[in-house]
């Protein structure tokens, strides 16, 4: 039977619910086209959306069965009329199959191959359902609606439509409320402890070590957020963690210079450190105050570079006995990292050169400025401290590598010593001639070789550094001292260990000491072969004589 042309809208019981069902079909078809099912997170979201959609489909079919089709069948039976279309409709086996398939999907998201097979099966089921569901709704509108108009009165149809819409509205509202409640209850169901204020929860979690804290964070979203609060991540020491010690700081009586690790601990350290840098550091880096990587065998330049980028507020940095090089400090100064450094321990970082100290000095004194636009050339900023300890000049270099090559060249053969002195290595005496003109000429070339008019903001901010150890960094020269003491100097520096830095000159050390008003002789160590005036005579000598793992010029170069 064809639909009536002049069918009144107010008695059409199918039009409004079917419009809603067609919208849902369009939504899940679009979602299936746009979702990346290779991503397990995207797949879970898609399953949740489909679960909600097909639950609404099921409610719609149940309402039609109960309030429309059942009444129509009863009416036709009372009139002794048989209609095969009415008797055979509303078999929802495919709808129930998809709901079972969706429930199964939440339990089978394991391997990639299982996920791929499941998605293929789901697509086929959805396509088959859509091919049947749309014609089914069309049949209801073209066949059942005319039958309703033929055998029911106008008032009966108006009342029926009102009841159908009311049931749809109630069902949709209940469904949305259940979704909201299930989402909120899923977190509330984690534990009654969630009813406590965040401050109390954080105080409780302070008693947990890091592994237990991470386990707590996996229970629900709220606890996950709390476990990454900065209170828990102020002090990082992967070496102790690898040994199973999760307490903050260094335990009393612990000999830091004799910490050895077996293979299992080394492997564990590598996993802990790489995992922390990848997953936790971007979230908690801004809260990090103390970083202790002493004797780490797993730390790499790229890892340390990320620490400087994500953790700009570090105050205590211990990198002693590691294999880091100049490249590790490329990012120091970004986001003003390094300005808050109070403790810096680079003991026995034998690969470091003046380039590394140049970068560290730039950060602790001024912070690296953001690149400013320069007309006609690309500018990368390299700080340089001239011979008269003036404020640093910003040099515009087309290539940073070119500048660094010049710095390395100056710190090597082209940089001679500013005074004549003799050094002794294992009984053999070696003298170095003075070539001050050559050194001055080379430094001036570096300062004026390129255009130094780049507009970079500088400040006279005083460093807060209180302790520095460069013991055993034997490649460092006077240039490092001039970098460290530039600008307002090191007004807070109280403890220095320059043991094993045999390339330093006495005059450069004296100038550096003048920039450290709080330094006392008993807290100053340097190479015994360097003459440093009256202050040096009262200071400690080389502190590396009795340590086989620290460089000392008297022990030779064999171990390096």
HUTAQUI-V773958 format. One record per residue. N is the residue number from 1. PHI is phi in whole degrees, 0 to 359 (999 if undefined). PSI is psi as a letter, one per 40 degrees, with the letter a starting at -180 (none if undefined). OMEGA is omega in radians with two decimals (* if undefined). Layout:
BEGIN
n: <N	N>
phi: <PHI	PHI>
psi: <PSI	PSI>
omega: <OMEGA	OMEGA>
END
This chain:
BEGIN
n: <1	2	3	4	5	6	7	8	9	10	11	12	13	14	15	16	17	18	19	20	21	22	23	24	25	26	27	28	29	30	31	32	33	34	35	36	37	38	39	40	41	42	43	44	45	46	47	48	49	50	51	52	53	54	55	56	57	58	59	60	61	62	63	64	65	66	67	68	69	70	71	72	73	74	75	76	77	78	79	80	81	82	83	84	85	86	87	88	89	90	91	92	93	94	95	96	97	98	99	100	101	102	103	104	105	106	107	108	109	110	111	112	113	114	115	116	117	118	119	120	121	122	123	124	125	126	127	128	129	130	131	132	133	134	135	136	137	138	139	140	141	142	143	144	145	146	147	148	149	150	151	152	153	154	155	156	157	158	159	160	161	162	163	164	165	166	167	168	169	170	171	172	173	174	175	176	177	178	179	180	181	182	183	184	185	186	187	188	189	190	191	192	193	194	195	196	197	198	199	200	201	202	203	204	205	206	207	208	209	210	211	212	213	214	215	216	217	218	219	220	221	222	223	224	225	226	227	228	229	230	231	232	233	234	235	236	237	238	239	240	241	242	243	244	245	246	247	248	249	250	251	252	253	254	255	256	257	258	259	260	261	262	263	264	265	266	267	268	269	270	271	272	273	274	275	276	277	278	279	280	281	282	283	284	285	286	287	288	289	290	291	292	293	294	295	296	297	298	299	300	301	302	303	304	305	306	307	308	309	310	311	312	313	314	315	316	317	318	319	320	321	322	323	324	325	326	327	328	329	330	331	332	333	334	335	336	337	338	339	340	341	342	343	344	345	346	347	348	349	350	351	352	353	354	355	356	357	358	359	360	361	362	363	364	365	366	367	368	369	370	371	372	373	374	375	376	377	378	379	380	381	382	383	384	385	386	387	388	389	390	391	392	393	394	395	396	397	398	399	400	401	402	403	404	405	406	407	408	409	410	411	412	413	414	415	416	417	418	419	420	421	422	423	424	425	426	427	428	429	430	431	432	433	434	435	436	437	438	439	440	441	442	443	444	445	446	447	448	449	450	451	452	453	454	455	456	457	458	459	460	461	462	463	464	465	466	467	468	469	470	471	472	473	474	475	476	477	478	479	480	481	482	483	484	485	486	487	488	489	490	491	492	493	494	495	496	497	498	499	500	501	502	503	504	505	506	507	508	509	510	511	512	513	514	515	516	517	518	519	520	521	522	523	524	525	526	527	528	529	530	531	532	533	534	535	536	537	538	539	540	541	542	543	544	545	546	547	548	549	550	551	552	553	554	555	556	557	558	559	560>
phi: <999	283	291	289	290	260	291	294	291	286	239	275	281	258	301	293	300	291	300	295	295	292	297	296	297	297	295	285	294	294	298	294	283	263	282	271	284	286	270	296	294	294	295	297	295	296	296	295	294	294	300	295	296	283	293	291	302	298	298	298	294	294	295	296	299	285	255	244	294	297	292	293	299	298	296	292	293	296	269	58	246	254	219	297	297	290	287	258	273	60	264	261	295	292	296	294	297	294	298	294	295	293	296	293	298	291	254	241	272	248	281	295	294	296	295	294	295	296	297	298	295	294	300	297	295	293	296	294	296	298	297	267	288	295	297	298	294	295	298	299	288	267	248	284	298	299	296	298	292	284	249	238	283	299	294	296	290	297	294	294	298	300	292	297	295	297	294	297	296	297	297	293	294	298	297	293	295	296	297	295	293	294	291	287	289	297	278	296	284	303	189	298	297	293	285	284	297	302	298	290	299	296	298	291	291	297	278	268	278	298	299	292	297	293	297	299	294	274	281	200	295	297	291	299	295	292	290	259	294	298	302	270	233	276	233	238	216	298	293	293	299	296	273	89	259	256	284	286	74	257	293	302	85	281	272	289	277	233	266	248	233	273	296	296	291	296	295	294	299	298	294	297	292	294	295	296	296	282	255	265	304	299	271	245	303	294	265	290	247	237	233	244	243	303	65	288	264	255	292	239	303	294	297	296	299	291	299	295	284	270	236	284	256	297	250	239	230	241	242	298	60	243	261	291	230	301	298	294	257	297	262	293	107	293	55	61	292	99	292	264	297	249	228	226	241	244	304	61	274	291	275	285	236	301	300	296	292	302	290	297	298	301	287	287	270	228	80	286	287	291	302	259	294	236	288	94	204	271	249	241	264	234	282	221	249	279	291	264	58	283	300	296	260	265	263	269	246	295	226	293	298	298	297	291	296	292	297	297	295	293	282	251	291	284	263	266	270	275	208	280	207	242	233	240	239	58	94	263	264	226	249	233	277	272	217	295	296	296	295	299	296	294	295	295	300	296	285	242	293	234	294	251	256	294	283	246	287	237	223	262	296	282	290	259	298	249	220	217	232	245	302	86	275	289	276	287	233	300	301	297	296	293	293	295	266	289	64	278	77	245	294	256	290	237	220	227	231	250	299	85	269	286	279	287	256	297	295	294	296	298	295	293	299	298	275	238	296	269	287	245	304	291	249	231	238	204	298	295	274	252	269	227	67	294	297	294	294	274	282	288	275	292	265	255	297	259	240	286	260	240	291	218	296	283	266	83	252	303	279	245>
psi: <h	i	i	h	d	f	h	i	d	e	e	h	e	d	d	d	d	d	d	d	d	d	d	d	d	d	d	d	d	d	d	d	d	e	h	g	e	d	h	d	d	d	d	d	d	d	d	d	d	d	d	d	d	d	d	d	d	d	d	d	d	d	d	d	d	d	e	c	d	d	d	d	d	d	d	d	d	d	e	f	h	h	h	d	d	d	d	e	i	f	h	f	d	d	d	d	d	d	d	d	d	d	d	d	d	e	e	f	g	c	i	d	d	d	d	d	d	d	d	d	d	d	d	d	d	d	d	d	d	d	d	d	d	d	d	d	d	d	d	d	d	d	d	d	d	d	d	d	d	d	e	i	i	d	d	d	d	d	d	d	d	d	d	d	d	d	d	d	d	d	d	d	d	d	d	d	d	d	d	d	d	d	d	d	d	d	d	d	e	d	i	e	d	e	e	i	i	d	d	d	d	d	d	d	e	e	e	i	i	d	d	d	d	d	d	d	e	e	d	i	d	d	d	d	d	d	e	e	i	e	d	e	f	d	h	h	g	d	d	d	d	d	e	e	h	e	i	i	a	h	i	h	e	h	h	d	e	f	h	i	i	i	d	d	d	d	d	d	d	d	d	d	d	d	d	d	d	d	d	d	d	d	d	e	d	e	e	h	d	h	h	h	f	h	f	h	e	e	h	i	d	d	d	d	d	d	d	d	d	e	g	e	e	h	d	h	h	h	f	i	f	i	f	i	a	d	d	d	e	d	e	h	d	i	f	f	i	e	d	e	h	d	h	h	h	f	h	f	g	e	e	i	a	d	d	d	d	d	d	d	d	d	d	d	d	d	i	h	i	i	h	i	h	h	h	e	i	h	h	i	h	h	i	h	h	a	d	e	f	i	i	i	i	h	h	h	h	d	h	d	d	d	d	d	d	d	d	d	d	d	e	b	d	e	h	i	i	e	i	h	i	i	i	h	h	f	e	h	h	h	i	h	i	h	g	d	d	d	d	d	d	d	d	d	d	d	d	e	d	i	h	f	e	h	g	h	h	i	i	f	h	i	i	e	h	d	h	h	h	f	h	e	g	e	e	i	a	d	d	d	d	d	d	d	e	i	b	e	a	g	d	e	h	e	h	h	h	f	h	e	g	e	e	i	i	d	d	d	d	d	d	d	d	d	e	g	d	e	h	i	d	e	f	h	h	i	h	d	e	h	h	f	a	d	d	d	d	e	i	i	a	h	e	e	d	e	h	e	e	h	h	h	d	e	e	a	e	d	e	none>
omega: <-3.13	3.13	3.12	-3.09	-3.10	-3.11	3.13	-3.11	-3.03	3.07	3.09	-3.02	-3.06	-2.91	-3.06	3.10	-3.11	3.08	3.10	3.14	3.12	3.06	3.13	3.11	3.11	-3.12	-3.10	3.04	3.10	3.12	3.14	3.12	-2.99	-3.06	3.03	-3.05	3.04	3.10	-3.08	3.11	3.10	3.14	3.12	3.10	3.12	3.12	3.12	3.11	3.12	3.11	3.12	-3.11	-3.06	2.98	3.08	3.05	-3.12	3.11	3.12	-3.13	3.12	3.10	3.13	3.12	-3.02	-2.96	-3.11	-3.03	-3.13	3.12	3.12	3.09	3.13	3.13	-3.13	3.11	3.11	3.13	3.14	3.12	3.11	3.13	-3.08	-3.11	-3.13	-3.09	-3.00	-3.06	3.02	2.93	-2.97	-3.12	-3.13	3.10	3.12	3.11	3.14	3.10	3.07	-3.14	3.12	3.10	3.11	-3.11	3.13	-3.11	-3.02	3.14	-3.09	-3.08	-3.13	-3.13	3.10	3.13	-3.13	3.11	-3.13	-3.13	3.10	3.13	3.14	3.12	-3.12	3.13	3.14	3.12	3.13	3.12	-3.12	-3.14	3.13	-2.98	-3.13	3.05	3.11	3.11	3.11	3.10	3.12	-3.11	-3.04	-3.08	-3.02	3.13	3.06	3.09	3.10	3.13	-3.10	-3.00	3.10	3.13	-3.14	-3.13	3.10	-3.14	3.08	3.11	3.13	3.12	3.14	-3.14	3.13	3.13	3.12	3.13	3.08	-3.14	3.13	-3.12	-3.13	-3.14	3.11	-3.12	3.14	3.12	3.11	3.11	-3.14	-3.12	-3.14	3.13	3.14	-3.11	3.13	3.08	-3.14	-3.12	3.12	-3.12	3.04	-3.13	-3.12	3.10	3.11	3.06	-3.12	-3.11	3.14	3.10	3.14	3.11	3.11	-3.08	3.10	3.12	-3.12	2.99	-3.00	3.12	3.13	3.11	3.13	3.09	3.09	-3.11	-3.14	-3.06	3.13	-3.02	-3.08	3.14	3.07	3.12	-3.11	-3.10	3.07	3.04	-3.07	3.14	-3.04	-2.95	3.11	-3.07	-3.10	3.11	-3.08	-3.12	3.10	3.12	3.14	3.10	3.13	3.14	-3.08	3.12	3.14	3.05	3.13	-3.10	3.11	3.11	-3.13	-3.13	-3.04	-3.07	-3.11	3.13	3.13	-3.06	3.05	-3.04	-3.13	3.11	3.09	3.11	3.12	3.11	-3.14	3.13	-3.12	-3.07	-3.13	3.11	3.12	-3.12	-3.06	-2.98	-3.01	-3.03	3.12	-3.11	-3.00	-3.05	-3.09	3.14	-3.02	-3.13	-3.06	3.12	-3.12	3.12	-3.10	3.12	3.10	3.09	-3.05	-3.07	3.12	-3.14	-3.11	3.11	-3.11	3.08	3.10	3.08	3.13	-3.10	-3.05	-3.08	-3.07	-3.03	-3.14	3.10	-3.09	-3.08	-3.14	3.14	-3.05	3.07	3.07	-3.08	-3.12	3.12	-3.08	-3.08	-3.12	-3.04	-3.12	-3.08	3.13	-3.05	3.06	-3.06	3.14	3.07	-3.14	-3.10	-3.09	-3.10	3.05	-3.11	3.14	-3.11	3.10	-3.11	3.07	2.96	-2.92	-3.14	-3.09	3.07	3.13	3.14	3.13	-3.12	3.06	-3.13	3.12	-3.13	3.12	-3.11	-3.04	3.14	-2.97	-3.00	3.13	3.12	3.06	-3.14	3.10	-3.12	3.12	-3.09	2.97	3.12	3.06	-3.03	2.94	-2.94	3.07	-3.12	3.11	-3.12	-3.01	-3.00	-3.08	3.12	3.05	3.08	-3.10	3.07	3.12	-3.08	3.12	3.13	3.06	3.13	3.10	-3.13	3.12	3.13	-3.10	3.09	3.13	3.12	3.13	-3.14	3.13	-3.13	3.14	-3.00	-3.03	3.11	3.09	-3.05	-3.06	3.02	-3.12	3.07	-3.11	3.09	-3.06	3.12	3.08	3.09	-3.12	-3.07	3.14	-3.12	3.13	-3.12	-3.13	3.07	-3.03	-3.12	-3.13	-3.13	-3.13	-3.13	-3.13	3.13	3.12	3.07	3.14	-3.08	-3.02	-3.11	-3.13	-3.13	-3.09	-3.11	-3.13	-3.06	3.12	3.12	3.07	3.08	3.12	-3.10	-3.14	3.12	3.09	-3.10	-3.12	-3.09	3.04	3.06	3.03	-3.08	3.10	3.08	-2.88	-3.14	-3.07	-3.11	3.13	-3.14	3.11	3.12	-3.12	3.08	-3.10	-3.06	-3.07	3.07	-3.14	3.12	-3.10	-3.00	-3.08	-3.02	-3.08	-3.03	-3.10	3.02	3.11	-3.13	3.10	3.12	-3.00	-3.11	-3.13	3.09	-3.14	-3.11	3.13	3.09	3.13	3.11	3.14	-3.12	3.13	-3.13	-3.09	-3.03	-3.09	-3.08	3.07	-3.07	-3.07	3.11	-3.11	3.13	3.10	-3.04	-3.12	-3.06	-3.13	3.08	-3.02	3.05	-3.07	3.12	3.14	3.12	3.12	-3.07	3.07	3.05	3.14	-3.12	-3.05	-3.04	-3.04	-3.10	-3.12	-3.10	3.07	-3.09	3.02	-3.06	-3.14	3.14	3.08	-3.05	-2.96	-3.07	3.14	*>
END
